[in-house]
Amino acid sequence: MKRGQGRPIGSKVRQNMIEILYFYRQMHGYEVYKIYTDLFPPVTMRLIYYHLKKGLETGEFKIQKISHKEGNYSWGSGTENIIYELGQDARPVIDPRIKLYWEKNRK
C-alpha cells in the first residue's frame, strides 16, 4: 500500500490537548500549556497555540468565548482571552495520567 504525500493529520501533542480539555471542559491556551508541561515532556507555548489553531481548522477544538480586557500592558492597551473547548471532531480516549491529575487538582 502506497503512503500519501505530506504530513499525517493527527498529532500526539494535539491528542494530549484534547484529553486535557475533555476533563477541564473549557480553558484558555496558557492553562492548557501549564497542565501539558506538568504531565508531558516540555513543549513551547508557541507549539500549544499552533495546535489550538490547527485544531480549530480540523474541528477538534472550538472557541467558546472571546473576552477583551483593557489595561496598560507592555505590549499595548489591551489583551484578548480566548476560551477553547472540544469541537465535534475531537476523539478523546481518556488518558489515565490526565484523569489522575484532574482528580488530584479538582477545585
Biopython code that builds the backbone (N, CA, C, O; Angstrom):
import numpy as np
from Bio.PDB.StructureBuilder import StructureBuilder

atoms = [
    (1, "MET", "N", (0.840, -1.182, 0.000)),
    (1, "MET", "CA", (0.000, 0.000, 0.000)),
    (1, "MET", "C", (0.882, 1.241, 0.000)),
    (1, "MET", "O", (1.812, 1.354, 0.799)),
    (2, "LYS", "N", (0.589, 2.150, -0.885)),
    (2, "LYS", "CA", (1.390, 3.363, -1.022)),
    (2, "LYS", "C", (0.891, 4.437, -0.059)),
    (2, "LYS", "O", (-0.312, 4.657, 0.081)),
    (3, "ARG", "N", (1.828, 5.090, 0.593)),
    (3, "ARG", "CA", (1.509, 6.146, 1.542)),
    (3, "ARG", "C", (1.349, 7.482, 0.824)),
    (3, "ARG", "O", (2.079, 7.766, -0.125)),
    (4, "GLY", "N", (0.399, 8.306, 1.270)),
    (4, "GLY", "CA", (0.174, 9.613, 0.659)),
    (4, "GLY", "C", (1.275, 10.596, 0.999)),
    (4, "GLY", "O", (2.039, 10.394, 1.943)),
    (5, "GLN", "N", (1.344, 11.633, 0.241)),
    (5, "GLN", "CA", (2.343, 12.673, 0.445)),
    (5, "GLN", "C", (1.959, 13.583, 1.602)),
    (5, "GLN", "O", (0.783, 13.703, 1.946)),
    (6, "GLY", "N", (2.948, 14.216, 2.193)),
    (6, "GLY", "CA", (2.703, 15.205, 3.239)),
    (6, "GLY", "C", (2.654, 14.598, 4.632)),
    (6, "GLY", "O", (2.847, 13.399, 4.831)),
    (7, "ARG", "N", (2.390, 15.473, 5.576)),
    (7, "ARG", "CA", (2.330, 15.061, 6.970)),
    (7, "ARG", "C", (1.013, 14.379, 7.290)),
    (7, "ARG", "O", (-0.013, 14.692, 6.686)),
    (8, "PRO", "N", (1.033, 13.453, 8.233)),
    (8, "PRO", "CA", (-0.229, 12.870, 8.676)),
    (8, "PRO", "C", (-1.053, 13.925, 9.424)),
    (8, "PRO", "O", (-0.490, 14.860, 9.993)),
    (9, "ILE", "N", (-2.358, 13.780, 9.425)),
    (9, "ILE", "CA", (-3.236, 14.784, 10.020)),
    (9, "ILE", "C", (-3.150, 14.790, 11.536)),
    (9, "ILE", "O", (-3.178, 15.864, 12.136)),
    (10, "GLY", "N", (-3.046, 13.654, 12.168)),
    (10, "GLY", "CA", (-3.047, 13.574, 13.625)),
    (10, "GLY", "C", (-1.757, 14.053, 14.254)),
    (10, "GLY", "O", (-0.729, 14.175, 13.588)),
    (11, "SER", "N", (-1.826, 14.328, 15.565)),
    (11, "SER", "CA", (-0.658, 14.768, 16.315)),
    (11, "SER", "C", (-0.799, 14.287, 17.753)),
    (11, "SER", "O", (-1.871, 14.405, 18.347)),
    (12, "LYS", "N", (0.264, 13.752, 18.306)),
    (12, "LYS", "CA", (0.246, 13.294, 19.699)),
    (12, "LYS", "C", (0.055, 14.479, 20.647)),
    (12, "LYS", "O", (-0.659, 14.368, 21.644)),
    (13, "VAL", "N", (0.684, 15.598, 20.344)),
    (13, "VAL", "CA", (0.531, 16.794, 21.187)),
    (13, "VAL", "C", (-0.932, 17.242, 21.190)),
    (13, "VAL", "O", (-1.500, 17.509, 22.250)),
    (14, "ARG", "N", (-1.538, 17.324, 20.010)),
    (14, "ARG", "CA", (-2.942, 17.761, 19.922)),
    (14, "ARG", "C", (-3.872, 16.763, 20.588)),
    (14, "ARG", "O", (-4.863, 17.156, 21.204)),
    (15, "GLN", "N", (-3.567, 15.471, 20.472)),
    (15, "GLN", "CA", (-4.394, 14.463, 21.145)),
    (15, "GLN", "C", (-4.298, 14.620, 22.658)),
    (15, "GLN", "O", (-5.303, 14.481, 23.356)),
    (16, "ASN", "N", (-3.110, 14.907, 23.172)),
    (16, "ASN", "CA", (-2.968, 15.147, 24.607)),
    (16, "ASN", "C", (-3.760, 16.385, 25.029)),
    (16, "ASN", "O", (-4.344, 16.409, 26.112)),
    (17, "MET", "N", (-3.782, 17.401, 24.186)),
    (17, "MET", "CA", (-4.556, 18.603, 24.483)),
    (17, "MET", "C", (-6.052, 18.301, 24.481)),
    (17, "MET", "O", (-6.798, 18.863, 25.283)),
    (18, "ILE", "N", (-6.492, 17.426, 23.595)),
    (18, "ILE", "CA", (-7.895, 17.007, 23.569)),
    (18, "ILE", "C", (-8.239, 16.313, 24.883)),
    (18, "ILE", "O", (-9.298, 16.550, 25.464)),
    (19, "GLU", "N", (-7.339, 15.461, 25.339)),
    (19, "GLU", "CA", (-7.568, 14.770, 26.615)),
    (19, "GLU", "C", (-7.691, 15.763, 27.773)),
    (19, "GLU", "O", (-8.559, 15.616, 28.633)),
    (20, "ILE", "N", (-6.824, 16.765, 27.788)),
    (20, "ILE", "CA", (-6.872, 17.789, 28.844)),
    (20, "ILE", "C", (-8.202, 18.528, 28.805)),
    (20, "ILE", "O", (-8.847, 18.703, 29.839)),
    (21, "LEU", "N", (-8.613, 18.960, 27.622)),
    (21, "LEU", "CA", (-9.879, 19.686, 27.509)),
    (21, "LEU", "C", (-11.090, 18.797, 27.787)),
    (21, "LEU", "O", (-12.141, 19.296, 28.189)),
    (22, "TYR", "N", (-10.958, 17.511, 27.582)),
    (22, "TYR", "CA", (-12.060, 16.597, 27.900)),
    (22, "TYR", "C", (-12.401, 16.679, 29.389)),
    (22, "TYR", "O", (-13.575, 16.721, 29.757)),
    (23, "PHE", "N", (-11.385, 16.700, 30.235)),
    (23, "PHE", "CA", (-11.623, 16.744, 31.677)),
    (23, "PHE", "C", (-11.916, 18.153, 32.184)),
    (23, "PHE", "O", (-12.766, 18.329, 33.057)),
    (24, "TYR", "N", (-11.231, 19.147, 31.653)),
    (24, "TYR", "CA", (-11.374, 20.508, 32.165)),
    (24, "TYR", "C", (-12.451, 21.323, 31.448)),
    (24, "TYR", "O", (-12.744, 22.444, 31.863)),
    (25, "ARG", "N", (-13.038, 20.791, 30.394)),
    (25, "ARG", "CA", (-14.138, 21.367, 29.621)),
    (25, "ARG", "C", (-13.776, 22.636, 28.857)),
    (25, "ARG", "O", (-13.845, 22.643, 27.628)),
    (26, "GLN", "N", (-13.391, 23.715, 29.550)),
    (26, "GLN", "CA", (-13.080, 24.983, 28.895)),
    (26, "GLN", "C", (-11.826, 25.576, 29.519)),
    (26, "GLN", "O", (-11.695, 25.623, 30.742)),
    (27, "MET", "N", (-10.902, 26.029, 28.671)),
    (27, "MET", "CA", (-9.658, 26.625, 29.159)),
    (27, "MET", "C", (-9.115, 27.584, 28.118)),
    (27, "MET", "O", (-9.440, 27.489, 26.934)),
    (28, "HIS", "N", (-8.284, 28.509, 28.573)),
    (28, "HIS", "CA", (-7.549, 29.305, 27.591)),
    (28, "HIS", "C", (-6.184, 28.658, 27.378)),
    (28, "HIS", "O", (-5.765, 27.794, 28.147)),
    (29, "GLY", "N", (-5.505, 29.088, 26.332)),
    (29, "GLY", "CA", (-4.283, 28.431, 25.881)),
    (29, "GLY", "C", (-3.207, 28.305, 26.939)),
    (29, "GLY", "O", (-2.537, 27.275, 27.017)),
    (30, "TYR", "N", (-3.028, 29.337, 27.759)),
    (30, "TYR", "CA", (-1.972, 29.281, 28.771)),
    (30, "TYR", "C", (-2.276, 28.215, 29.826)),
    (30, "TYR", "O", (-1.360, 27.550, 30.309)),
    (31, "GLU", "N", (-3.540, 28.048, 30.185)),
    (31, "GLU", "CA", (-3.908, 26.995, 31.145)),
    (31, "GLU", "C", (-3.611, 25.612, 30.562)),
    (31, "GLU", "O", (-3.100, 24.739, 31.264)),
    (32, "VAL", "N", (-3.927, 25.411, 29.291)),
    (32, "VAL", "CA", (-3.616, 24.140, 28.627)),
    (32, "VAL", "C", (-2.107, 23.906, 28.667)),
    (32, "VAL", "O", (-1.655, 22.801, 28.967)),
    (33, "TYR", "N", (-1.341, 24.936, 28.367)),
    (33, "TYR", "CA", (0.123, 24.846, 28.378)),
    (33, "TYR", "C", (0.641, 24.437, 29.751)),
    (33, "TYR", "O", (1.490, 23.550, 29.848)),
    (34, "LYS", "N", (0.148, 25.065, 30.810)),
    (34, "LYS", "CA", (0.623, 24.765, 32.167)),
    (34, "LYS", "C", (0.357, 23.303, 32.529)),
    (34, "LYS", "O", (1.242, 22.631, 33.059)),
    (35, "ILE", "N", (-0.832, 22.810, 32.256)),
    (35, "ILE", "CA", (-1.160, 21.418, 32.567)),
    (35, "ILE", "C", (-0.347, 20.478, 31.690)),
    (35, "ILE", "O", (0.167, 19.465, 32.165)),
    (36, "TYR", "N", (-0.233, 20.814, 30.408)),
    (36, "TYR", "CA", (0.524, 19.970, 29.480)),
    (36, "TYR", "C", (1.957, 19.786, 29.965)),
    (36, "TYR", "O", (2.467, 18.665, 29.981)),
    (37, "THR", "N", (2.614, 20.882, 30.363)),
    (37, "THR", "CA", (4.015, 20.779, 30.786)),
    (37, "THR", "C", (4.157, 20.078, 32.133)),
    (37, "THR", "O", (5.234, 19.567, 32.441)),
    (38, "ASP", "N", (3.104, 20.040, 32.941)),
    (38, "ASP", "CA", (3.140, 19.261, 34.183)),
    (38, "ASP", "C", (3.093, 17.761, 33.904)),
    (38, "ASP", "O", (3.666, 16.970, 34.653)),
    (39, "LEU", "N", (2.417, 17.375, 32.840)),
    (39, "LEU", "CA", (2.155, 15.956, 32.575)),
    (39, "LEU", "C", (3.060, 15.310, 31.525)),
    (39, "LEU", "O", (3.336, 14.112, 31.603)),
    (40, "PHE", "N", (3.518, 16.076, 30.560)),
    (40, "PHE", "CA", (4.221, 15.514, 29.412)),
    (40, "PHE", "C", (5.572, 16.198, 29.229)),
    (40, "PHE", "O", (5.849, 17.201, 29.888)),
    (41, "PRO", "N", (6.418, 15.669, 28.344)),
    (41, "PRO", "CA", (7.699, 16.323, 28.078)),
    (41, "PRO", "C", (7.478, 17.778, 27.658)),
    (41, "PRO", "O", (6.479, 18.107, 27.018)),
    (42, "PRO", "N", (8.423, 18.638, 28.027)),
    (42, "PRO", "CA", (8.243, 20.067, 27.764)),
    (42, "PRO", "C", (8.015, 20.390, 26.291)),
    (42, "PRO", "O", (8.637, 19.811, 25.401)),
    (43, "VAL", "N", (7.112, 21.323, 26.067)),
    (43, "VAL", "CA", (6.856, 21.884, 24.741)),
    (43, "VAL", "C", (6.851, 23.401, 24.897)),
    (43, "VAL", "O", (6.778, 23.915, 26.013)),
    (44, "THR", "N", (6.926, 24.097, 23.804)),
    (44, "THR", "CA", (6.858, 25.549, 23.873)),
    (44, "THR", "C", (5.398, 26.001, 23.862)),
    (44, "THR", "O", (4.511, 25.304, 23.371)),
    (45, "MET", "N", (5.184, 27.180, 24.413)),
    (45, "MET", "CA", (3.835, 27.740, 24.393)),
    (45, "MET", "C", (3.404, 27.986, 22.947)),
    (45, "MET", "O", (2.227, 27.870, 22.607)),
    (46, "ARG", "N", (4.367, 28.323, 22.115)),
    (46, "ARG", "CA", (4.076, 28.548, 20.695)),
    (46, "ARG", "C", (3.490, 27.292, 20.046)),
    (46, "ARG", "O", (2.567, 27.384, 19.236)),
    (47, "LEU", "N", (4.025, 26.117, 20.401)),
    (47, "LEU", "CA", (3.509, 24.862, 19.853)),
    (47, "LEU", "C", (2.071, 24.610, 20.310)),
    (47, "LEU", "O", (1.242, 24.143, 19.529)),
    (48, "ILE", "N", (1.779, 24.918, 21.563)),
    (48, "ILE", "CA", (0.413, 24.744, 22.081)),
    (48, "ILE", "C", (-0.556, 25.625, 21.289)),
    (48, "ILE", "O", (-1.614, 25.160, 20.866)),
    (49, "TYR", "N", (-0.197, 26.891, 21.091)),
    (49, "TYR", "CA", (-1.072, 27.790, 20.338)),
    (49, "TYR", "C", (-1.178, 27.377, 18.869)),
    (49, "TYR", "O", (-2.226, 27.563, 18.250)),
    (50, "TYR", "N", (-0.108, 26.821, 18.310)),
    (50, "TYR", "CA", (-0.180, 26.299, 16.941)),
    (50, "TYR", "C", (-1.231, 25.189, 16.866)),
    (50, "TYR", "O", (-2.062, 25.172, 15.958)),
    (51, "HIS", "N", (-1.186, 24.266, 17.823)),
    (51, "HIS", "CA", (-2.127, 23.146, 17.794)),
    (51, "HIS", "C", (-3.550, 23.573, 18.130)),
    (51, "HIS", "O", (-4.502, 22.956, 17.652)),
    (52, "LEU", "N", (-3.715, 24.603, 18.932)),
    (52, "LEU", "CA", (-5.069, 25.134, 19.158)),
    (52, "LEU", "C", (-5.627, 25.683, 17.850)),
    (52, "LEU", "O", (-6.787, 25.444, 17.513)),
    (53, "LYS", "N", (-4.796, 26.422, 17.115)),
    (53, "LYS", "CA", (-5.233, 26.975, 15.831)),
    (53, "LYS", "C", (-5.511, 25.860, 14.822)),
    (53, "LYS", "O", (-6.519, 25.887, 14.117)),
    (54, "LYS", "N", (-4.610, 24.887, 14.762)),
    (54, "LYS", "CA", (-4.791, 23.755, 13.839)),
    (54, "LYS", "C", (-6.041, 22.952, 14.219)),
    (54, "LYS", "O", (-6.789, 22.508, 13.348)),
    (55, "GLY", "N", (-6.257, 22.772, 15.522)),
    (55, "GLY", "CA", (-7.441, 22.058, 15.992)),
    (55, "GLY", "C", (-8.736, 22.774, 15.656)),
    (55, "GLY", "O", (-9.766, 22.129, 15.459)),
    (56, "LEU", "N", (-8.699, 24.102, 15.587)),
    (56, "LEU", "CA", (-9.882, 24.855, 15.142)),
    (56, "LEU", "C", (-10.196, 24.522, 13.691)),
    (56, "LEU", "O", (-11.359, 24.362, 13.320)),
    (57, "GLU", "N", (-9.149, 24.418, 12.868)),
    (57, "GLU", "CA", (-9.325, 24.099, 11.444)),
    (57, "GLU", "C", (-9.859, 22.688, 11.239)),
    (57, "GLU", "O", (-10.668, 22.452, 10.342)),
    (58, "THR", "N", (-9.408, 21.748, 12.071)),
    (58, "THR", "CA", (-9.826, 20.352, 11.906)),
    (58, "THR", "C", (-11.119, 20.025, 12.647)),
    (58, "THR", "O", (-11.643, 18.920, 12.507)),
    (59, "GLY", "N", (-11.638, 20.959, 13.426)),
    (59, "GLY", "CA", (-12.881, 20.724, 14.157)),
    (59, "GLY", "C", (-12.688, 20.034, 15.489)),
    (59, "GLY", "O", (-13.666, 19.666, 16.140)),
    (60, "GLU", "N", (-11.437, 19.849, 15.910)),
    (60, "GLU", "CA", (-11.181, 19.189, 17.189)),
    (60, "GLU", "C", (-11.374, 20.153, 18.363)),
    (60, "GLU", "O", (-11.679, 19.723, 19.476)),
    (61, "PHE", "N", (-11.198, 21.440, 18.120)),
    (61, "PHE", "CA", (-11.431, 22.466, 19.135)),
    (61, "PHE", "C", (-12.400, 23.489, 18.568)),
    (61, "PHE", "O", (-12.547, 23.619, 17.352)),
    (62, "LYS", "N", (-13.052, 24.207, 19.458)),
    (62, "LYS", "CA", (-13.850, 25.351, 19.037)),
    (62, "LYS", "C", (-13.716, 26.438, 20.094)),
    (62, "LYS", "O", (-13.379, 26.172, 21.247)),
    (63, "ILE", "N", (-13.986, 27.651, 19.678)),
    (63, "ILE", "CA", (-13.896, 28.790, 20.595)),
    (63, "ILE", "C", (-15.216, 28.907, 21.334)),
    (63, "ILE", "O", (-16.285, 28.985, 20.728)),
    (64, "GLN", "N", (-15.119, 28.916, 22.646)),
    (64, "GLN", "CA", (-16.309, 29.054, 23.478)),
    (64, "GLN", "C", (-16.615, 30.527, 23.726)),
    (64, "GLN", "O", (-17.774, 30.941, 23.697)),
    (65, "LYS", "N", (-15.558, 31.324, 23.972)),
    (65, "LYS", "CA", (-15.767, 32.735, 24.283)),
    (65, "LYS", "C", (-14.473, 33.513, 24.034)),
    (65, "LYS", "O", (-13.373, 32.996, 24.229)),
    (66, "ILE", "N", (-14.627, 34.746, 23.606)),
    (66, "ILE", "CA", (-13.507, 35.664, 23.470)),
    (66, "ILE", "C", (-13.822, 36.887, 24.315)),
    (66, "ILE", "O", (-14.867, 37.517, 24.148)),
    (67, "SER", "N", (-12.913, 37.218, 25.222)),
    (67, "SER", "CA", (-13.122, 38.417, 26.033)),
    (67, "SER", "C", (-11.933, 39.361, 25.853)),
    (67, "SER", "O", (-10.797, 38.933, 25.648)),
    (68, "HIS", "N", (-12.228, 40.636, 25.934)),
    (68, "HIS", "CA", (-11.204, 41.667, 25.788)),
    (68, "HIS", "C", (-11.066, 42.389, 27.123)),
    (68, "HIS", "O", (-12.059, 42.705, 27.778)),
    (69, "LYS", "N", (-9.834, 42.643, 27.512)),
    (69, "LYS", "CA", (-9.569, 43.326, 28.769)),
    (69, "LYS", "C", (-8.649, 44.508, 28.481)),
    (69, "LYS", "O", (-7.554, 44.346, 27.942)),
    (70, "GLU", "N", (-9.109, 45.685, 28.846)),
    (70, "GLU", "CA", (-8.311, 46.893, 28.644)),
    (70, "GLU", "C", (-7.355, 47.068, 29.823)),
    (70, "GLU", "O", (-7.680, 46.713, 30.956)),
    (71, "GLY", "N", (-6.195, 47.608, 29.550)),
    (71, "GLY", "CA", (-5.207, 47.848, 30.585)),
    (71, "GLY", "C", (-3.949, 48.449, 29.989)),
    (71, "GLY", "O", (-3.865, 48.669, 28.780)),
    (72, "ASN", "N", (-2.989, 48.710, 30.828)),
    (72, "ASN", "CA", (-1.726, 49.284, 30.386)),
    (72, "ASN", "C", (-0.659, 48.192, 30.430)),
    (72, "ASN", "O", (0.038, 48.033, 31.433)),
    (73, "TYR", "N", (-0.539, 47.448, 29.342)),
    (73, "TYR", "CA", (0.402, 46.340, 29.257)),
    (73, "TYR", "C", (1.645, 46.763, 28.480)),
    (73, "TYR", "O", (1.630, 47.761, 27.758)),
    (74, "SER", "N", (2.705, 46.002, 28.633)),
    (74, "SER", "CA", (3.949, 46.321, 27.923)),
    (74, "SER", "C", (3.779, 46.195, 26.404)),
    (74, "SER", "O", (4.520, 46.831, 25.655)),
    (75, "TRP", "N", (2.827, 45.396, 25.939)),
    (75, "TRP", "CA", (2.634, 45.196, 24.507)),
    (75, "TRP", "C", (1.514, 46.062, 23.933)),
    (75, "TRP", "O", (1.300, 46.062, 22.721)),
    (76, "GLY", "N", (0.800, 46.797, 24.778)),
    (76, "GLY", "CA", (-0.271, 47.650, 24.257)),
    (76, "GLY", "C", (-1.320, 47.958, 25.299)),
    (76, "GLY", "O", (-1.085, 47.837, 26.501)),
    (77, "SER", "N", (-2.481, 48.360, 24.816)),
    (77, "SER", "CA", (-3.527, 48.832, 25.720)),
    (77, "SER", "C", (-4.579, 47.784, 26.060)),
    (77, "SER", "O", (-5.542, 48.096, 26.760)),
    (78, "GLY", "N", (-4.426, 46.576, 25.594)),
    (78, "GLY", "CA", (-5.436, 45.571, 25.895)),
    (78, "GLY", "C", (-4.950, 44.164, 25.648)),
    (78, "GLY", "O", (-3.878, 43.941, 25.085)),
    (79, "THR", "N", (-5.763, 43.219, 26.082)),
    (79, "THR", "CA", (-5.452, 41.803, 25.882)),
    (79, "THR", "C", (-6.716, 41.068, 25.459)),
    (79, "THR", "O", (-7.830, 41.509, 25.743)),
    (80, "GLU", "N", (-6.533, 39.962, 24.789)),
    (80, "GLU", "CA", (-7.644, 39.146, 24.316)),
    (80, "GLU", "C", (-7.515, 37.767, 24.948)),
    (80, "GLU", "O", (-6.457, 37.142, 24.870)),
    (81, "ASN", "N", (-8.577, 37.296, 25.566)),
    (81, "ASN", "CA", (-8.572, 35.994, 26.219)),
    (81, "ASN", "C", (-9.540, 35.081, 25.460)),
    (81, "ASN", "O", (-10.745, 35.330, 25.433)),
    (82, "ILE", "N", (-9.003, 34.026, 24.846)),
    (82, "ILE", "CA", (-9.816, 33.100, 24.055)),
    (82, "ILE", "C", (-9.974, 31.812, 24.853)),
    (82, "ILE", "O", (-8.988, 31.181, 25.233)),
    (83, "ILE", "N", (-11.217, 31.429, 25.101)),
    (83, "ILE", "CA", (-11.530, 30.204, 25.836)),
    (83, "ILE", "C", (-11.874, 29.127, 24.807)),
    (83, "ILE", "O", (-12.745, 29.316, 23.957)),
    (84, "TYR", "N", (-11.170, 27.985, 24.899)),
    (84, "TYR", "CA", (-11.371, 26.872, 23.971)),
    (84, "TYR", "C", (-12.131, 25.745, 24.654)),
    (84, "TYR", "O", (-12.082, 25.592, 25.875)),
    (85, "GLU", "N", (-12.836, 24.959, 23.844)),
    (85, "GLU", "CA", (-13.476, 23.729, 24.297)),
    (85, "GLU", "C", (-13.390, 22.713, 23.167)),
    (85, "GLU", "O", (-12.969, 23.043, 22.059)),
    (86, "LEU", "N", (-13.789, 21.483, 23.448)),
    (86, "LEU", "CA", (-13.711, 20.443, 22.420)),
    (86, "LEU", "C", (-14.717, 20.687, 21.309)),
    (86, "LEU", "O", (-15.843, 21.118, 21.557)),
    (87, "GLY", "N", (-14.302, 20.410, 20.094)),
    (87, "GLY", "CA", (-15.173, 20.510, 18.937)),
    (87, "GLY", "C", (-15.816, 19.165, 18.628)),
    (87, "GLY", "O", (-15.566, 18.173, 19.313)),
    (88, "GLN", "N", (-16.634, 19.142, 17.604)),
    (88, "GLN", "CA", (-17.384, 17.934, 17.256)),
    (88, "GLN", "C", (-16.502, 16.809, 16.731)),
    (88, "GLN", "O", (-16.907, 15.648, 16.777)),
    (89, "ASP", "N", (-15.316, 17.119, 16.235)),
    (89, "ASP", "CA", (-14.437, 16.087, 15.683)),
    (89, "ASP", "C", (-13.364, 15.597, 16.663)),
    (89, "ASP", "O", (-12.497, 14.810, 16.284)),
    (90, "ALA", "N", (-13.415, 16.051, 17.902)),
    (90, "ALA", "CA", (-12.451, 15.596, 18.919)),
    (90, "ALA", "C", (-12.791, 14.161, 19.310)),
    (90, "ALA", "O", (-13.961, 13.812, 19.468)),
    (91, "ARG", "N", (-11.778, 13.350, 19.460)),
    (91, "ARG", "CA", (-11.960, 11.942, 19.830)),
    (91, "ARG", "C", (-11.115, 11.613, 21.066)),
    (91, "ARG", "O", (-10.041, 11.025, 20.941)),
    (92, "PRO", "N", (-11.596, 11.992, 22.267)),
    (92, "PRO", "CA", (-10.823, 11.674, 23.475)),
    (92, "PRO", "C", (-10.806, 10.168, 23.734)),
    (92, "PRO", "O", (-11.779, 9.469, 23.451)),
    (93, "VAL", "N", (-9.687, 9.679, 24.277)),
    (93, "VAL", "CA", (-9.566, 8.258, 24.599)),
    (93, "VAL", "C", (-9.364, 8.025, 26.099)),
    (93, "VAL", "O", (-9.094, 6.899, 26.516)),
    (94, "ILE", "N", (-9.488, 9.056, 26.895)),
    (94, "ILE", "CA", (-9.382, 9.021, 28.361)),
    (94, "ILE", "C", (-8.012, 8.489, 28.814)),
    (94, "ILE", "O", (-7.874, 7.323, 29.182)),
    (95, "ASP", "N", (-7.022, 9.361, 28.778)),
    (95, "ASP", "CA", (-5.674, 9.046, 29.243)),
    (95, "ASP", "C", (-5.679, 8.996, 30.779)),
    (95, "ASP", "O", (-6.070, 9.974, 31.416)),
    (96, "PRO", "N", (-5.255, 7.882, 31.384)),
    (96, "PRO", "CA", (-5.305, 7.762, 32.849)),
    (96, "PRO", "C", (-4.424, 8.776, 33.584)),
    (96, "PRO", "O", (-4.746, 9.171, 34.704)),
    (97, "ARG", "N", (-3.318, 9.200, 32.968)),
    (97, "ARG", "CA", (-2.462, 10.215, 33.613)),
    (97, "ARG", "C", (-3.209, 11.533, 33.775)),
    (97, "ARG", "O", (-3.123, 12.179, 34.820)),
    (98, "ILE", "N", (-3.932, 11.923, 32.750)),
    (98, "ILE", "CA", (-4.661, 13.184, 32.799)),
    (98, "ILE", "C", (-5.834, 13.073, 33.763)),
    (98, "ILE", "O", (-6.125, 14.016, 34.499)),
    (99, "LYS", "N", (-6.505, 11.933, 33.764)),
    (99, "LYS", "CA", (-7.633, 11.738, 34.685)),
    (99, "LYS", "C", (-7.159, 11.831, 36.138)),
    (99, "LYS", "O", (-7.805, 12.482, 36.959)),
    (100, "LEU", "N", (-6.050, 11.190, 36.455)),
    (100, "LEU", "CA", (-5.499, 11.225, 37.808)),
    (100, "LEU", "C", (-5.097, 12.651, 38.186)),
    (100, "LEU", "O", (-5.385, 13.094, 39.298)),
    (101, "TYR", "N", (-4.444, 13.368, 37.291)),
    (101, "TYR", "CA", (-4.056, 14.765, 37.516)),
    (101, "TYR", "C", (-5.287, 15.625, 37.790)),
    (101, "TYR", "O", (-5.293, 16.438, 38.715)),
    (102, "TRP", "N", (-6.317, 15.442, 36.988)),
    (102, "TRP", "CA", (-7.565, 16.204, 37.128)),
    (102, "TRP", "C", (-8.228, 15.915, 38.463)),
    (102, "TRP", "O", (-8.702, 16.834, 39.132)),
    (103, "GLU", "N", (-8.268, 14.642, 38.860)),
    (103, "GLU", "CA", (-8.887, 14.271, 40.136)),
    (103, "GLU", "C", (-8.121, 14.861, 41.320)),
    (103, "GLU", "O", (-8.730, 15.266, 42.310)),
    (104, "LYS", "N", (-6.785, 14.912, 41.224)),
    (104, "LYS", "CA", (-5.974, 15.471, 42.311)),
    (104, "LYS", "C", (-6.116, 16.978, 42.424)),
    (104, "LYS", "O", (-6.047, 17.529, 43.522)),
    (105, "ASN", "N", (-6.317, 17.655, 41.282)),
    (105, "ASN", "CA", (-6.316, 19.122, 41.270)),
    (105, "ASN", "C", (-7.689, 19.748, 41.111)),
    (105, "ASN", "O", (-7.801, 20.955, 40.893)),
    (106, "ARG", "N", (-8.729, 18.943, 41.218)),
    (106, "ARG", "CA", (-10.097, 19.483, 41.108)),
    (106, "ARG", "C", (-10.363, 20.451, 42.237)),
    (106, "ARG", "O", (-9.914, 20.239, 43.363)),
    (107, "LYS", "N", (-11.086, 21.504, 41.944)),
    (107, "LYS", "CA", (-11.395, 22.511, 42.974)),
    (107, "LYS", "C", (-12.773, 22.304, 43.528)),
    (107, "LYS", "O", (-13.206, 23.054, 44.402)),
]
sb = StructureBuilder()
sb.init_structure("model")
sb.init_model(0)
sb.init_chain("A")
sb.init_seg("    ")
for serial, (resi, resn, name, xyz) in enumerate(atoms, 1):
    if name == "N":
        sb.init_residue(resn, " ", resi, " ")
    sb.init_atom(name, np.array(xyz, "f"), 0.0, 1.0, " ", f" {name:<3s}", serial, name[0])
structure = sb.get_structure()
